[in-house]
Amino acid sequence: MLIGDVARRSGVSARMLRHYESLGLVRPTGRTAAGYREYSSEDIRRIFHVESLRSLGLSLREVGSALDDPGFTPSGLVDDLIRRTRERIARETELLTRLRRISAAEPAGWEDVLQIVALLHALGAENAARRQRAALSSAEEVPVPVEALVEAVLSETDPNVAGALRWALARSGDDGLPLLAEGLGSPVAEVRERAVQSIAEIPGDAATALLRDALASADVVVRRHAALALGSRGVADAVPTLIGMVVEEANDADAADALSALAGDPVLADEIATRLVERLADGAAGSPARRRLTQALADIPGSTASRALADLSRDDDQAVALTATYVLKLRDTR
């Protein structure tokens, strides 16, 4: 079969067939009387073998080794192909993500595209100051796509940069909440904490709803961050977690402040005071915890808190009694 016929039937161009011949991959076994290349059925079979191996990503040199080396074993090469393919997919995925983010920013011209690319590179820089500047400038120049901000904030370890990223996300409104909600379900504890901290800084009902859901998280750190944020938003659901934080000495001062803010509602003030008294009566609470609970009662208005403090001023635990007495004097002064 002449080279033109082989090219038509195999789909391999005549030029590529000549290249294969020059490399020694496929040499036609015969020549016609006029000197034209003539391929046998075995030659054509080898052409298909070459094409099959090339389709796996092998270079022509590797194809030649695979076909001609009797001692060739495919396992090592296949493993290497898997590694190279994964690296290529990762590069292509990264490029696709970058292109989608540029598209989402709806650039008006190439100058906008270049600014977005520069900001995206800066967000991934090794230098923390450069990352922070990128986060702060994202709201002033061409906006950075919210996906990029969420990805950056969920992976950021520097507290200053993280604060700037949360600020930039809060300015973007609710757009980042679906991705941050996914972060709450991350298997990595640090990512879950960064996600709830970011949600806490976004105003509005949608963020509040996510924080309510976070109160049921299996991650105690997530629950505590959510409770502190909800307390500042006046959400009563946070009260049990906040009282637990006082008992466990986990950001207990902030938790007590949040309880005091919630107690601005008279009905809620009595409920908070009642719950604090219940925890004080719990035999499992040791002396330091009971003292912190007593201190938390100080800023809870209403008769329920006052009666509880009066009782505590006569408590068998001297530290608790002294704390309650001091708090009562402060309340009288006010």
BAKOLLO-680473 format. One record per residue: residue number from 1; residue in three letters; z, y, x of N, C-alpha, C in turn. Coordinates in pm, whole numbers, plus 50000, padded with zeros to 5 digits. Layout:
PT  nr rest   nc3   nc2   nc1  cac3  cac2  cac1   cc3   cc2   cc1
PT NUM  ALA     Z     Y     X     Z     Y     X     Z     Y     X
...
END
This chain:
PT  nr rest   nc3   nc2   nc1  cac3  cac2  cac1   cc3   cc2   cc1
PT   1  MET 50000 49881 50085 50000 50000 50000 50000 50125 50089
PT   2  LEU 49909 50217 50061 49899 50337 50142 50010 50435 50109
PT   3  ILE 50029 50532 50199 50144 50623 50189 50142 50703 50060
PT   4  GLY 50024 50743 50012 50017 50818 49887 50063 50737 49769
PT   5  ASP 50023 50610 49766 50067 50522 49657 50218 50500 49663
PT   6  VAL 50270 50480 49784 50414 50460 49800 50491 50583 49752
PT   7  ALA 50441 50702 49786 50507 50825 49746 50512 50838 49594
PT   8  ARG 50400 50805 49528 50395 50816 49381 50490 50717 49314
PT   9  ARG 50497 50594 49367 50577 50490 49302 50726 50502 49336
PT  10  SER 50759 50551 49454 50900 50556 49496 50966 50690 49465
PT  11  GLY 50886 50795 49447 50942 50927 49427 50981 50995 49557
PT  12  VAL 50954 50931 49670 50981 50988 49801 50851 51051 49852
PT  13  SER 50857 51178 49887 50735 51246 49927 50676 51186 50054
PT  14  ALA 50545 51206 50069 50477 51157 50189 50535 51223 50313
PT  15  ARG 50571 51350 50302 50630 51419 50416 50762 51354 50456
PT  16  MET 50848 51317 50355 50976 51253 50387 50954 51113 50445
PT  17  LEU 50851 51043 50395 50821 50910 50450 50782 50920 50597
PT  18  ARG 50705 51023 50631 50669 51043 50772 50794 51077 50854
PT  19  HIS 50888 51153 50793 51013 51185 50863 51094 51058 50886
PT  20  TYR 51101 50972 50785 51170 50843 50802 51110 50765 50917
PT  21  GLU 50979 50767 50924 50910 50693 51031 50944 50751 51167
PT  22  SER 50949 50885 51177 50979 50948 51306 51121 50916 51353
PT  23  LEU 51211 50892 51256 51349 50857 51289 51368 50707 51310
PT  24  GLY 51266 50629 51279 51276 50484 51292 51343 50417 51175
PT  25  LEU 51359 50490 51065 51425 50431 50948 51333 50335 50874
PT  26  VAL 51211 50378 50849 51113 50294 50778 50978 50309 50850
PT  27  ARG 50938 50204 50916 50809 50205 50984 50712 50116 50907
PT  28  PRO 50597 50171 50868 50499 50085 50800 50455 49972 50894
PT  29  THR 50451 49852 50840 50423 49735 50924 50275 49720 50958
PT  30  GLY 50190 49792 50889 50048 49772 50917 49969 49902 50918
PT  31  ARG 49845 49889 50959 49749 49998 50957 49617 49945 50902
PT  32  THR 49546 50030 50827 49415 49990 50778 49314 50002 50892
PT  33  ALA 49194 49954 50865 49089 49962 50966 49061 50107 51003
PT  34  ALA 49089 50197 50907 49065 50339 50934 49186 50405 50999
PT  35  GLY 49292 50328 51023 49410 50382 51090 49516 50439 50999
PT  36  TYR 49501 50421 50866 49601 50474 50773 49723 50381 50767
PT  37  ARG 49841 50441 50743 49964 50363 50732 49955 50272 50610
PT  38  GLU 50003 50150 50629 50003 50054 50518 50141 49991 50509
PT  39  TYR 50203 50008 50392 50341 49961 50371 50341 49827 50300
PT  40  SER 50423 49736 50353 50438 49605 50289 50545 49613 50181
PT  41  SER 50559 49506 50102 50664 49503 49999 50802 49512 50063
PT  42  GLU 50820 49456 50184 50948 49465 50253 50975 49608 50297
PT  43  ASP 50869 49681 50340 50886 49822 50376 50932 49904 50256
PT  44  ILE 50869 49876 50141 50904 49951 50019 51048 49921 49978
PT  45  ARG 51089 49795 49994 51228 49759 49962 51325 49837 50051
PT  46  ARG 51287 49851 50180 51373 49925 50272 51379 50073 50233
PT  47  ILE 51269 50130 50186 51269 50269 50140 51372 50288 50029
PT  48  PHE 51374 50193 49934 51470 50204 49824 51614 50187 49874
PT  49  HIS 51633 50103 49977 51767 50089 50035 51811 50220 50099
PT  50  VAL 51717 50284 50171 51749 50412 50234 51789 50515 50128
PT  51  GLU 51711 50522 50020 51740 50619 49915 51873 50591 49846
PT  52  SER 51903 50464 49827 52030 50427 49763 52149 50472 49848
PT  53  LEU 52141 50448 49979 52251 50488 50067 52261 50640 50078
PT  54  ARG 52148 50707 50078 52150 50854 50081 52217 50910 49956
PT  55  SER 52199 50842 49843 52258 50890 49718 52410 50885 49721
PT  56  LEU 52466 50806 49814 52612 50798 49828 52666 50908 49918
PT  57  GLY 52574 50985 49978 52618 51094 50065 52609 51062 50212
PT  58  LEU 52550 50948 50251 52536 50914 50391 52427 51001 50455
PT  59  SER 52451 51037 50580 52347 51105 50655 52240 51003 50694
PT  60  LEU 52125 51052 50736 52018 50959 50777 52062 50876 50897
PT  61  ARG 52139 50935 50987 52189 50857 51100 52279 50744 51053
PT  62  GLU 52367 50776 50957 52457 50672 50903 52378 50567 50827
PT  63  VAL 52272 50607 50757 52187 50510 50686 52125 50413 50785
PT  64  GLY 52074 50468 50898 52014 50381 51000 52114 50281 51055
PT  65  SER 52237 50326 51082 52340 50235 51132 52373 50128 51030
PT  66  ALA 52383 50167 50904 52418 50071 50800 52312 49963 50784
PT  67  LEU 52183 49999 50802 52075 49903 50780 52045 49818 50902
PT  68  ASP 52072 49871 51021 52024 49803 51142 52134 49742 51228
PT  69  ASP 52260 49782 51206 52369 49729 51290 52427 49606 51223
PT  70  PRO 52408 49486 51283 52460 49363 51221 52612 49363 51207
PT  71  GLY 52680 49435 51294 52826 49436 51288 52882 49549 51204
PT  72  PHE 52794 49620 51135 52839 49734 51055 52923 49688 50937
PT  73  THR 53040 49752 50919 53125 49723 50803 53136 49849 50719
PT  74  PRO 53114 49839 50590 53108 49959 50507 53242 50021 50474
PT  75  SER 53352 49945 50485 53479 49995 50431 53521 50129 50492
PT  76  GLY 53516 50138 50626 53558 50262 50691 53470 50379 50652
PT  77  LEU 53339 50355 50648 53246 50462 50613 53264 50505 50467
PT  78  VAL 53286 50408 50379 53306 50442 50238 53433 50526 50220
PT  79  ASP 53539 50489 50291 53662 50569 50285 53637 50711 50333
PT  80  ASP 53558 50724 50440 53526 50856 50491 53442 50935 50391
PT  81  LEU 53351 50866 50322 53270 50931 50220 53357 50980 50104
PT  82  ILE 53457 50901 50067 53549 50941 49961 53621 51068 50000
PT  83  ARG 53671 51071 50126 53742 51189 50173 53652 51312 50173
PT  84  ARG 53531 51297 50225 53438 51409 50231 53398 51457 50091
PT  85  THR 53383 51361 50001 53346 51398 49864 53458 51475 49796
PT  86  ARG 53583 51431 49817 53696 51504 49760 53704 51646 49815
PT  87  GLU 53681 51660 49944 53684 51794 50005 53574 51882 49946
PT  88  ARG 53456 51822 49927 53345 51900 49871 53374 51941 49727
PT  89  ILE 53431 51848 49650 53466 51879 49511 53570 51990 49506
PT  90  ALA 53668 51983 49599 53771 52087 49603 53710 52223 49634
PT  91  ARG 53617 52225 49728 53552 52352 49761 53471 52404 49642
PT  92  GLU 53398 52315 49578 53317 52356 49463 53405 52401 49345
PT  93  THR 53517 52331 49326 53609 52370 49219 53669 52506 49245
PT  94  GLU 53705 52530 49370 53759 52661 49407 53655 52770 49383
PT  95  LEU 53531 52743 49419 53424 52840 49396 53404 52864 49247
PT  96  LEU 53404 52756 49168 53386 52770 49024 53499 52853 48963
PT  97  THR 53622 52827 49007 53737 52903 48957 53722 53051 48991
PT  98  ARG 53680 53080 49114 53663 53219 49155 53555 53287 49071
PT  99  LEU 53446 53218 49047 53337 53275 48968 53381 53301 48824
PT 100  ARG 53458 53208 48767 53507 53227 48630 53600 53348 48622
PT 101  ARG 53682 53365 48724 53773 53478 48723 53699 53610 48735
PT 102  ILE 53596 53612 48817 53515 53733 48828 53446 53762 48696
PT 103  SER 53396 53658 48631 53329 53675 48502 53427 53726 48397
PT 104  ALA 53550 53674 48399 53650 53715 48300 53687 53862 48313
PT 105  ALA 53677 53916 48435 53709 54057 48456 53599 54150 48407
PT 106  GLU 53485 54093 48368 53371 54170 48316 53335 54288 48407
PT 107  PRO 53299 54260 48531 53266 54368 48623 53143 54446 48576
PT 108  ALA 53149 54578 48595 53037 54663 48553 52925 54665 48656
PT 109  GLY 52958 54635 48780 52857 54638 48885 52906 54561 49006
PT 110  TRP 52822 54560 49110 52856 54482 49229 52977 54539 49301
PT 111  GLU 52999 54669 49288 53118 54728 49349 53245 54669 49288
PT 112  ASP 53243 54650 49155 53358 54587 49088 53375 54444 49134
PT 113  VAL 53264 54372 49148 53271 54233 49193 53336 54226 49331
PT 114  LEU 53295 54314 49420 53350 54314 49556 53499 54347 49555
PT 115  GLN 53542 54438 49467 53684 54471 49458 53765 54353 49406
PT 116  ILE 53710 54284 49306 53781 54168 49252 53795 54059 49358
PT 117  VAL 53686 54033 49430 53690 53931 49536 53794 53969 49641
PT 118  ALA 53797 54097 49678 53894 54143 49778 54037 54123 49729
PT 119  LEU 54062 54155 49601 54197 54137 49546 54235 53989 49539
PT 120  LEU 54141 53905 49501 54169 53761 49495 54204 53706 49633
PT 121  HIS 54129 53752 49734 54159 53710 49871 54298 53760 49913
PT 122  ALA 54328 53884 49876 54457 53941 49914 54573 53867 49848
PT 123  LEU 54555 53823 49724 54661 53748 49655 54691 53616 49725
PT 124  GLY 54593 53563 49796 54612 53437 49869 54640 53455 50017
PT 125  ALA 54664 53581 50059 54686 53609 50200 54818 53551 50248
PT 126  GLU 54827 53524 50379 54952 53473 50436 55057 53583 50446
PT 127  ASN 55013 53706 50461 55105 53819 50475 55162 53860 50339
PT 128  ALA 55295 53857 50327 55359 53886 50198 55335 54030 50154
PT 129  ALA 55336 54123 50250 55315 54264 50213 55175 54284 50155
PT 130  ARG 55079 54214 50210 54942 54226 50158 54934 54169 50017
PT 131  ARG 55002 54057 49992 55003 53999 49857 55069 54094 49758
PT 132  GLN 55178 54158 49802 55248 54251 49714 55160 54371 49680
PT 133  ARG 55091 54425 49780 55002 54540 49754 54891 54501 49656
PT 134  ALA 54840 54379 49671 54735 54333 49580 54787 54325 49437
PT 135  ALA 54910 54274 49421 54968 54263 49287 54988 54400 49225
PT 136  LEU 55038 54494 49303 55064 54628 49251 54935 54705 49222
PT 137  SER 54834 54682 49302 54708 54754 49283 54621 54693 49174
PT 138  SER 54658 54572 49130 54574 54504 49032 54566 54579 48900
PT 139  ALA 54669 54658 48871 54668 54733 48745 54600 54869 48759
PT 140  GLU 54575 54911 48883 54519 55043 48906 54369 55038 48932
PT 141  GLU 54325 54932 49000 54184 54920 49032 54118 54831 48926
PT 142  VAL 54017 54754 48966 53958 54659 48873 54064 54552 48843
PT 143  PRO 54098 54526 48717 54206 54432 48685 54178 54292 48742
PT 144  VAL 54283 54231 48800 54272 54093 48845 54280 54003 48723
PT 145  PRO 54193 53902 48712 54200 53810 48598 54340 53750 48584
PT 146  VAL 54386 53738 48461 54522 53693 48436 54545 53553 48491
PT 147  GLU 54442 53468 48492 54457 53333 48548 54500 53339 48694
PT 148  ALA 54440 53433 48768 54474 53446 48909 54617 53494 48927
PT 149  LEU 54661 53586 48841 54798 53635 48848 54898 53524 48818
PT 150  VAL 54870 53444 48715 54961 53334 48680 54967 53232 48793
PT 151  GLU 54851 53195 48847 54850 53099 48958 54930 53152 49075
PT 152  ALA 54915 53283 49103 54986 53343 49215 55137 53346 49191
PT 153  VAL 55179 53386 49071 55322 53400 49045 55392 53264 49041
PT 154  LEU 55322 53160 48998 55384 53027 48990 55398 52962 49128
PT 155  SER 55327 53016 49226 55336 52958 49361 55405 53051 49461
PT 156  GLU 55441 53171 49417 55496 53272 49509 55642 53244 49543
PT 157  THR 55674 53245 49674 55810 53221 49719 55882 53348 49761
PT 158  ASP 55807 53452 49794 55870 53578 49836 55918 53654 49711
PT 159  PRO 56047 53690 49703 56099 53753 49581 56035 53889 49551
PT 160  ASN 56004 53967 49653 55943 54097 49630 55802 54084 49575
PT 161  VAL 55726 53992 49631 55590 53968 49582 55596 53912 49440
PT 162  ALA 55688 53819 49417 55701 53759 49283 55733 53866 49179
PT 163  GLY 55821 53961 49215 55854 54069 49122 55733 54155 49089
PT 164  ALA 55652 54183 49190 55531 54263 49167 55431 54187 49079
PT 165  LEU 55421 54058 49100 55329 53977 49020 55376 53969 48875
PT 166  ARG 55507 53955 48855 55559 53950 48717 55535 54084 48647
PT 167  TRP 55550 54192 48722 55522 54325 48665 55376 54336 48623
PT 168  ALA 55286 54290 48710 55143 54295 48677 55111 54208 48557
PT 169  LEU 55176 54092 48549 55153 54003 48435 55203 54065 48305
PT 170  ALA 55319 54129 48312 55376 54192 48192 55282 54300 48139
PT 171  ARG 55213 54368 48229 55118 54473 48187 54995 54414 48120
PT 172  SER 54969 54287 48144 54850 54223 48086 54875 54173 47944
PT 173  GLY 54999 54187 47895 55029 54146 47758 55048 53996 47745
PT 174  ASP 55002 53943 47632 55025 53801 47600 54922 53708 47663
PT 175  ASP 54823 53762 47732 54712 53679 47780 54757 53566 47871
PT 176  GLY 54861 53591 47950 54904 53489 48044 55001 53386 47987
PT 177  LEU 55046 53406 47862 55150 53318 47807 55109 53171 47796
PT 178  PRO 54986 53139 47753 54950 52996 47746 54960 52925 47881
PT 179  LEU 54917 52993 47987 54925 52932 48120 55069 52924 48169
PT 180  LEU 55149 53025 48137 55290 53021 48174 55363 52911 48097
PT 181  ALA 55322 52888 47973 55381 52779 47895 55353 52645 47962
PT 182  GLU 55232 52630 48018 55202 52508 48093 55293 52497 48214
PT 183  GLY 55323 52612 48277 55412 52611 48392 55552 52562 48357
PT 184  LEU 55596 52589 48233 55728 52540 48190 55735 52388 48189
PT 185  GLY 55619 52324 48175 55615 52178 48173 55581 52117 48306
PT 186  SER 55578 52198 48413 55543 52147 48546 55647 52045 48594
PT 187  PRO 55604 51944 48670 55701 51851 48728 55780 51912 48844
PT 188  VAL 55741 52031 48889 55807 52098 49002 55908 52199 48948
PT 189  ALA 56034 52183 48984 56141 52267 48931 56118 52414 48963
PT 190  GLU 56073 52444 49085 56052 52583 49124 55945 52650 49038
PT 191  VAL 55842 52576 49003 55735 52630 48918 55789 52659 48779
PT 192  ARG 55871 52569 48725 55930 52591 48592 56015 52718 48591
PT 193  GLU 56093 52736 48698 56179 52855 48704 56095 52982 48712
PT 194  ARG 55989 52981 48794 55903 53100 48805 55834 53129 48672
PT 195  ALA 55799 53024 48600 55732 53043 48471 55824 53112 48371
PT 196  VAL 55948 53065 48359 56040 53124 48260 56078 53266 48302
PT 197  GLN 56090 53292 48431 56120 53428 48476 56006 53523 48440
PT 198  SER 55884 53475 48452 55768 53558 48418 55761 53584 48268
PT 199  ILE 55785 53481 48189 55783 53498 48043 55891 53597 48000
PT 200  ALA 56006 53592 48067 56118 53679 48031 56083 53827 48044
PT 201  GLU 55986 53859 48130 55951 54000 48152 55836 54046 48063
PT 202  ILE 55784 53957 47980 55674 53994 47890 55733 54025 47752
PT 203  PRO 55713 54146 47703 55770 54180 47572 55689 54116 47459
PT 204  GLY 55750 54118 47340 55676 54074 47222 55724 53943 47164
PT 205  ASP 55680 53918 47042 55725 53800 46967 55677 53669 47028
PT 206  ALA 55555 53669 47083 55501 53545 47139 55584 53499 47257
PT 207  ALA 55623 53592 47344 55707 53556 47458 55844 53511 47411
PT 208  THR 55898 53580 47310 56030 53541 47257 56026 53399 47201
PT 209  ALA 55917 53364 47134 55904 53228 47079 55904 53125 47191
PT 210  LEU 55835 53153 47301 55835 53061 47415 55974 53047 47475
PT 211  LEU 56046 53158 47482 56182 53154 47537 56275 53074 47446
PT 212  ARG 56257 53084 47315 56335 53001 47222 56310 52854 47249
PT 213  ASP 56184 52819 47266 56150 52680 47297 56214 52636 47428
PT 214  ALA 56221 52729 47525 56275 52696 47656 56425 52666 47650
PT 215  LEU 56493 52713 47544 56635 52680 47529 56659 52530 47515
PT 216  ALA 56555 52458 47473 56567 52312 47456 56516 52236 47578
PT 217  SER 56483 52307 47684 56430 52243 47804 56533 52148 47865
PT 218  ALA 56483 52042 47927 56572 51951 47999 56620 52012 48130
PT 219  ASP 56555 52119 48173 56590 52187 48298 56695 52294 48268
PT 220  VAL 56815 52276 48321 56924 52369 48292 56894 52508 48345
PT 221  VAL 56823 52518 48456 56790 52649 48512 56697 52725 48417
PT 222  VAL 56601 52654 48360 56510 52715 48263 56588 52762 48141
PT 223  ARG 56679 52677 48091 56759 52714 47973 56839 52841 47999
PT 224  ARG 56897 52851 48118 56981 52967 48148 56899 53095 48158
PT 225  HIS 56784 53089 48224 56699 53208 48232 56654 53250 48091
PT 226  ALA 56620 53152 48011 56575 53183 47874 56688 53246 47793
PT 227  ALA 56809 53194 47809 56922 53247 47733 56951 53392 47771
PT 228  LEU 56947 53423 47901 56972 53560 47944 56867 53655 47886
PT 229  ALA 56741 53613 47888 56635 53698 47834 56648 53714 47683
PT 230  LEU 56681 53606 47614 56695 53613 47469 56817 53695 47429
PT 231  GLY 56923 53688 47509 57040 53770 47480 57005 53917 47481
PT 232  SER 56925 53959 47577 56885 54100 47584 56791 54138 47470
PT 233  ARG 56730 54036 47406 56640 54063 47293 56711 54049 47158
PT 234  GLY 56841 54021 47164 56918 54013 47040 56901 53883 46963
PT 235  VAL 56866 53775 47033 56843 53646 46967 56970 53563 46973
PT 236  ALA 57027 53535 46857 57157 53466 46850 57151 53323 46900
PT 237  ASP 57033 53261 46900 57020 53122 46944 57069 53103 47088
PT 238  ALA 57074 53212 47164 57112 53202 47304 57262 53189 47325
PT 239  VAL 57342 53214 47222 57488 53222 47239 57548 53095 47300
PT 240  PRO 57520 52974 47249 57584 52855 47309 57554 52840 47457
PT 241  THR 57429 52865 47497 57394 52851 47639 57466 52957 47722
PT 242  LEU 57474 53078 47669 57542 53186 47743 57690 53155 47762
PT 243  ILE 57754 53103 47659 57896 53067 47673 57911 52953 47774
PT 244  GLY 57820 52859 47770 57821 52750 47869 57809 52804 48010
PT 245  MET 57730 52908 48030 57714 52969 48162 57845 53032 48208
PT 246  VAL 57919 53093 48115 58048 53151 48150 58143 53041 48196
PT 247  VAL 58146 52932 48121 58235 52820 48155 58198 52761 48290
PT 248  GLU 58068 52745 48314 58021 52677 48435 58006 52770 48554
PT 249  GLU 58039 52898 48536 58029 52999 48642 57886 53006 48698
PT 250  ALA 57791 53005 48607 57650 53015 48644 57598 53149 48594
PT 251  ASN 57587 53248 48684 57550 53384 48642 57642 53429 48528
PT 252  ASP 57772 53398 48543 57864 53420 48433 57879 53568 48398
PT 253  ALA 57871 53657 48498 57882 53800 48467 57764 53846 48382
PT 254  ASP 57642 53802 48419 57524 53838 48340 57531 53777 48201
PT 255  ALA 57582 53654 48193 57595 53589 48062 57694 53663 47974
PT 256  ALA 57806 53708 48033 57906 53783 47956 57846 53916 47907
PT 257  ASP 57765 53979 47992 57699 54104 47950 57604 54080 47833
PT 258  ALA 57532 53968 47840 57439 53935 47731 57515 53909 47601
PT 259  LEU 57629 53840 47612 57712 53815 47493 57762 53947 47435
PT 260  SER 57802 54040 47523 57849 54170 47477 57739 54246 47404
PT 261  ALA 57616 54237 47456 57503 54304 47391 57477 54244 47253
PT 262  LEU 57484 54111 47244 57463 54045 47115 57573 54080 47016
PT 263  ALA 57693 54105 47067 57807 54133 46980 57799 54271 46916
PT 264  GLY 57691 54344 46944 57672 54470 46874 57654 54451 46725
PT 265  ASP 57614 54330 46685 57607 54293 46543 57745 54242 46502
PT 266  PRO 57815 54308 46409 57953 54269 46374 57966 54123 46332
PT 267  VAL 57868 54073 46254 57875 53933 46211 57864 53841 46331
PT 268  LEU 57774 53874 46420 57755 53792 46539 57874 53805 46634
PT 269  ALA 57939 53922 46634 58056 53941 46720 58165 53841 46684
PT 270  ASP 58192 53822 46552 58294 53726 46511 58254 53583 46547
PT 271  GLU 58125 53552 46534 58079 53417 46570 58097 53392 46719
PT 272  ILE 58062 53491 46801 58077 53476 46946 58224 53459 46982
PT 273  ALA 58310 53544 46923 58453 53534 46952 58507 53397 46913
PT 274  THR 58466 53346 46798 58511 53215 46751 58468 53106 46849
PT 275  ARG 58344 53113 46894 58295 53012 46988 58369 53019 47122
PT 276  LEU 58397 53141 47168 58473 53155 47292 58612 53095 47279
PT 277  VAL 58676 53120 47165 58810 53065 47142 58806 52912 47138
PT 278  GLU 58702 52859 47076 58688 52712 47071 58677 52654 47211
PT 279  ARG 58602 52721 47298 58590 52671 47435 58721 52688 47511
PT 280  LEU 58797 52793 47480 58927 52811 47542 59023 52699 47503
PT 281  ALA 59009 52651 47381 59098 52544 47332 59055 52407 47382
PT 282  ASP 58936 52401 47439 58884 52273 47489 58964 52232 47613
PT 283  GLY 59027 52119 47605 59109 52071 47717 59030 52047 47844
PT 284  ALA 58898 52035 47832 58816 52009 47950 58796 52133 48035
PT 285  ALA 58823 52251 47977 58804 52375 48051 58924 52401 48141
PT 286  GLY 58901 52409 48271 59010 52433 48365 59052 52579 48365
PT 287  SER 59153 52610 48446 59210 52744 48449 59107 52851 48486
PT 288  PRO 59026 52834 48590 58927 52938 48623 58829 52962 48509
PT 289  ALA 58786 52854 48441 58692 52870 48330 58758 52943 48214
PT 290  ARG 58884 52911 48186 58954 52977 48076 58974 53126 48107
PT 291  ARG 58994 53158 48235 59009 53299 48273 58876 53374 48253
PT 292  ARG 58767 53310 48287 58636 53374 48267 58605 53392 48119
PT 293  LEU 58643 53294 48038 58623 53306 47894 58706 53421 47836
PT 294  THR 58826 53436 47889 58913 53545 47845 58851 53680 47881
PT 295  GLN 58796 53688 48002 58729 53812 48045 58608 53841 47957
PT 296  ALA 58537 53735 47917 58420 53755 47831 58459 53810 47695
PT 297  LEU 58580 53775 47648 58628 53827 47519 58652 53978 47524
PT 298  ALA 58669 54030 47645 58705 54172 47658 58605 54264 47592
PT 299  ASP 58477 54230 47602 58373 54320 47550 58320 54276 47414
PT 300  ILE 58391 54185 47348 58350 54142 47214 58434 54219 47112
PT 301  PRO 58375 54307 47034 58454 54387 46939 58499 54302 46820
PT 302  GLY 58593 54354 46746 58634 54288 46622 58772 54227 46627
PT 303  SER 58823 54199 46509 58961 54148 46497 58975 54006 46550
PT 304  THR 58870 53924 46538 58878 53786 46585 58904 53782 46735
PT 305  ALA 58833 53867 46810 58853 53872 46954 58991 53929 46987
PT 306  SER 59035 54029 46913 59166 54090 46940 59279 53991 46916
PT 307  ARG 59271 53916 46806 59376 53816 46779 59376 53708 46887
PT 308  ALA 59259 53668 46928 59251 53564 47032 59314 53614 47162
PT 309  LEU 59288 53738 47197 59344 53793 47321 59496 53806 47310
PT 310  ALA 59544 53843 47193 59690 53852 47174 59755 53716 47195
PT 311  ASP 59692 53612 47141 59745 53476 47161 59739 53437 47308
PT 312  LEU 59629 53472 47373 59611 53434 47514 59708 53508 47606
PT 313  SER 59757 53625 47563 59853 53699 47646 59985 53623 47659
PT 314  ARG 60004 53523 47572 60124 53438 47579 60088 53297 47625
PT 315  ASP 59971 53281 47686 59924 53149 47728 60014 53091 47837
PT 316  ASP 60026 52959 47838 60106 52892 47942 60047 52911 48081
PT 317  ASP 59916 52930 48087 59851 52955 48216 59870 53103 48250
PT 318  GLN 59949 53130 48353 59986 53268 48384 59863 53353 48415
PT 319  ALA 59764 53297 48484 59644 53373 48518 59571 53416 48392
PT 320  VAL 59562 53324 48296 59497 53356 48169 59577 53461 48093
PT 321  ALA 59710 53445 48089 59797 53538 48017 59786 53679 48075
PT 322  LEU 59788 53689 48208 59778 53819 48272 59641 53883 48245
PT 323  THR 59536 53802 48249 59402 53854 48222 59393 53908 48080
PT 324  ALA 59447 53830 47984 59442 53872 47844 59523 54000 47822
PT 325  THR 59638 54010 47886 59722 54130 47872 59648 54252 47926
PT 326  TYR 59586 54235 48040 59512 54347 48100 59395 54389 48010
PT 327  VAL 59324 54289 47957 59209 54318 47870 59254 54390 47743
PT 328  LEU 59369 54349 47687 59421 54415 47567 59452 54562 47594
PT 329  LYS 59508 54590 47711 59538 54729 47746 59409 54810 47754
PT 330  LEU 59307 54751 47812 59178 54820 47821 59122 54848 47682
PT 331  ARG 59133 54749 47593 59083 54766 47456 59159 54877 47383
PT 332  ASP 59292 54881 47406 59372 54985 47342 59331 55123 47392
PT 333  THR 59301 55129 47523 59260 55257 47582 59129 55307 47521
PT 334  ARG 59038 55211 47498 58910 55248 47439 58927 55294 47296
END
